[in-house]
Amino acid sequence: MSHPILERHLEGRKLRPLYLFYGEEEFLLDRALRRLEAALTEASGEAPLRVVREAPEVSLEEFLAEARVSTLWGSAQLLVLRRVETYPPKALAAVTAYLDHPALHSVVVLVAPSLKVRDVEKHPVFGRLQKEEAALGFSRLREGELLPWLAQEAKRLGKTLTQTAAQRLVEVVGDNLSELHQELKKLVLFAGDEPTLTPQQVSQLASHSRSYNIFALVDALGEAGAARRLAALDHLLDLGEEPARILAMLARQLRLLIRYKENASQTTPADLAKMLKLAPWQVKRLNPQAQKFTVQALRSHLRLLHQVDMSLKTSTANPRVWLEYTLIRLGAG
């Protein structure tokens, strides 16, 4: 399943000559492009000529002119132009002219990741595409949509994913669909002939992944003992994780905790989630961890990370020693 409108067009064999794919969910957008390419291949018996350009390397007029050039063997063409939202409004007049007289054997896809629904609705060119069911949005899934999506993906892979297993997967991997899908495929292989994917299997497999150990590391910040932090560090280093990235993830978590403590009492949970650019369930997880720290302690820990980062860049000492020293210091305060 790519996008319901695109699937309907494919089923009725009524593809639009030009589509606008917009929104920040790159995984779903790329899946729709692959689905479109596969459908064109199935229809003609051979893969379409795929042309990918990026604005502003080429003008819209030049790009759309390519759609009118027939291929040597007469096969279909799929032309993709990325970051089309960077063109000035005047340049988009070329899209209107193309829509009035589109090429017969080409499908054009304009990609605009930063556009929102309201931007499309109010735009004179993109609004026309929306009315013609040719503007397809790919927004990030909400908290309540993630678990059903995972269950559906597992079904496509021949497995049943329990709700608790799906929740566990989101907890250890996060809400990035590309990473979730990758871990789900690993989980399917790990489960073998078992028809149902369980939370225990998720935990078993996740313990060998970078995503899980980064999660375990930041989740253990503020604990009285450093054992869980040090164990997660050992796993990450054994998996080949870069020390600089480990420090960056720790610093990100500390900054989130600082902003949470500074704003939680005077901001609604929904607004706080938008401010922190997190899903609501991730904001909820910050609360018990934030209670273990004062803002002063968090700022002190952040300064320590900056100092250790500088030491890693200038010292010849073993990075593991510096990281272990840091994690021992990152207790409650």
Residue pairs with C-beta under 8 A, 6 or more apart in sequence:
1 7
1 152
1 156
2 28
2 31
2 32
2 34
2 35
2 36
3 28
3 32
3 136
3 138
5 133
5 136
6 19
6 32
6 35
6 36
6 136
7 35
9 15
9 16
9 133
10 35
10 36
10 39
13 43
15 36
15 39
15 107
16 107
16 132
16 133
16 134
17 98
17 99
17 102
17 103
17 106
17 107
17 108
18 95
18 98
18 99
18 102
18 107
18 108
18 109
18 110
18 129
18 134
19 107
19 108
19 109
19 110
19 129
19 134
19 135
19 136
20 84
20 109
20 110
20 112
20 115
20 120
20 126
20 129
20 130
20 134
20 135
20 136
21 29
21 32
21 33
21 109
21 110
21 111
21 112
21 136
21 138
22 85
22 111
22 112
22 113
22 115
22 116
22 119
22 120
22 126
22 135
22 136
22 137
22 138
23 29
23 113
23 115
23 116
23 137
23 138
23 139
23 140
24 113
24 114
24 138
24 139
24 140
25 138
25 139
25 140
25 141
25 177
26 113
26 138
26 178
27 176
27 177
27 178
27 181
28 138
28 177
29 111
29 113
29 138
32 136
32 138
33 78
33 80
33 109
36 78
36 107
36 109
37 47
37 48
37 50
37 78
40 47
40 48
40 76
40 78
40 107
41 47
41 48
43 76
44 75
44 76
46 73
46 75
47 75
48 75
48 76
48 77
48 78
48 107
49 71
49 75
49 76
49 77
49 78
50 77
50 78
50 79
50 80
51 66
51 77
51 78
51 79
51 80
52 79
52 80
52 81
52 82
53 63
53 79
53 80
53 81
53 82
54 81
54 82
54 83
55 81
55 82
55 83
55 84
55 86
55 87
56 86
56 87
58 81
59 91
59 94
60 81
60 84
60 87
60 91
60 92
60 94
60 95
61 91
61 94
63 79
63 81
64 94
64 95
64 98
64 108
66 79
67 77
67 79
67 98
67 102
67 103
67 106
67 108
68 103
68 106
70 105
71 77
71 105
74 105
75 105
76 105
76 106
76 107
77 103
77 105
77 106
77 107
78 106
78 107
78 109
79 106
79 107
79 108
79 109
80 108
80 109
80 111
81 108
81 109
81 110
81 111
82 111
83 111
83 112
83 113
84 110
84 111
84 112
85 112
85 113
85 114
85 115
85 119
89 124
92 125
93 125
95 110
95 125
96 125
96 128
98 108
99 128
99 129
102 108
112 126
115 126
117 137
117 139
119 126
120 126
120 127
120 129
120 130
120 135
120 137
121 127
121 130
126 135
129 135
140 175
141 149
141 175
141 177
142 279
143 175
143 279
143 280
143 281
146 166
146 170
146 175
146 180
146 279
147 163
147 166
147 167
147 170
149 177
150 161
150 166
150 169
150 170
150 180
150 184
151 160
151 161
151 163
151 166
153 161
153 181
153 184
154 160
154 161
154 166
154 184
154 188
154 197
155 161
157 184
157 185
157 188
158 188
159 188
159 191
159 194
159 195
159 196
159 197
160 195
160 196
160 197
161 169
161 184
161 196
161 197
162 196
162 197
162 198
162 199
164 198
164 199
165 197
165 198
165 199
165 201
165 202
167 199
168 199
168 202
168 203
168 206
169 180
169 183
169 184
169 187
169 202
169 206
170 180
170 281
171 215
172 202
172 203
172 206
172 209
172 211
172 212
172 215
173 179
173 180
173 183
173 206
173 209
173 211
173 212
173 215
174 180
174 211
174 215
174 282
175 279
175 282
179 211
183 205
183 206
183 209
183 211
186 205
186 209
187 197
187 201
187 202
187 205
188 197
190 201
190 204
190 205
191 197
191 201
194 201
206 212
207 213
207 235
208 235
208 239
209 239
210 236
210 239
210 241
213 232
213 235
213 236
213 239
213 241
214 232
214 236
214 241
214 246
214 249
216 228
216 231
216 232
216 235
217 229
217 232
217 233
217 236
217 246
217 249
217 250
217 327
218 249
218 250
218 253
219 285
219 289
220 228
220 229
220 232
221 229
221 250
221 253
221 254
221 257
221 289
221 330
222 289
222 292
222 293
222 330
222 331
222 332
223 229
223 292
223 331
223 332
224 331
224 332
225 331
226 327
226 328
226 330
226 331
229 327
229 328
229 330
230 324
230 327
230 328
233 246
233 320
233 323
233 324
233 327
236 246
237 243
237 320
237 323
243 312
243 319
243 320
243 322
243 323
244 309
244 312
246 323
247 305
247 308
247 309
247 312
247 323
247 326
250 305
250 326
250 330
251 302
251 305
251 306
254 298
254 301
254 302
254 305
255 302
256 276
256 278
256 286
257 286
257 289
257 290
257 293
257 298
258 295
258 298
258 299
258 302
259 275
259 276
260 272
260 276
260 283
260 286
260 287
260 290
261 290
261 293
261 295
261 298
262 295
263 272
263 275
264 272
264 287
264 290
267 275
269 280
269 283
269 284
270 280
272 283
273 279
273 280
273 282
273 283
276 282
276 283
276 286
278 286
292 332
292 333
293 301
293 332
293 333
294 333
296 333
297 332
297 333
300 333
301 329
301 330
301 333
304 326
304 329
304 330
305 326
308 322
308 323
308 325
308 326
311 317
311 322
312 319
312 322
315 322
